[in-house]
Amino acid sequence: MGCLGTLLAVSAAPAAAQPHLEGFWAAKLEQTRSGQALIDELPESAVLINDTGAGELAAGDFDGLTLTPAAIEEVRNYDFADELKRESTCNAPSVAFFMQAPFPMEVYQSAELVVFKMEYYDLYRVVFLDGREHPQAAAPHSRSGHSTGRWEGDTLVVDTTHISSGTFMNNGFNHSEDLHMVERFRLSPDGSSLWLTQMYDDPKVFSGLAARYMAWTRRPGEYVYPYDCDPSYGN
């Protein structure tokens, strides 16, 4: 599993110790990161990408990430005008990108599963907590990938593989189908915020480790709405 393999050998906490993540969460666009403690747990070598929420990096700005020659060539040949074409309107991104979009989500939780229902493109994620392994490498890939999870105290650690290739920074290049992603979800002490760091390993596309930070605010009683992407809208 590349650079992340050594970060995954911790036993799970008992089900009774699981923090309550279930509910509706709205994207929290922060100027000061309330979950800095979670960021501080990232390896020092990881490049923290600052393109989450409503912000995006400009063309040619990779926030310090070193791309492989193949990825640089892909960026060089990328036509940003394609993003404005009707046939591109409803192309959903992969989990490496859709989690950081400024849209809400619902979380459903049990002892054996955590399910994320995203408003963005009506996407879903299923995280298995029953100790199963990832499928063999030849198994189908998808936008959400295959996710297994475990509890490290108050932190839900999610390991995801089998992710379909998709945009990584929305500025000219894709991650590969070999992307390996490890996430750490943690509630704030008062339970009102949910913090997340994602860490990525994809040697075909960039060297070393990359990471992102995201946060959400709990809003009881609310629900996500259908995304209903329509490429003909406005035409």
Protein Blocks (a to p, Z undefined) as FASTA:
>chain_A
ZZmlmmmcccdddfklpccfbdcddddddfbdfklmmmmmpcfklccddfehjbccdehi
aghpacdfklmmmmmmpcfklmmpmklmmmccdfklmmmpccdddddddfkbccdddfbh
oiacdddfehpacddfkbccdfklpaddddehjaccdddehiacddfklnopacdfkbcc
dddddddfkopaccdddddddfklmgcjddddddddddehiacddfkiafkgoZZ
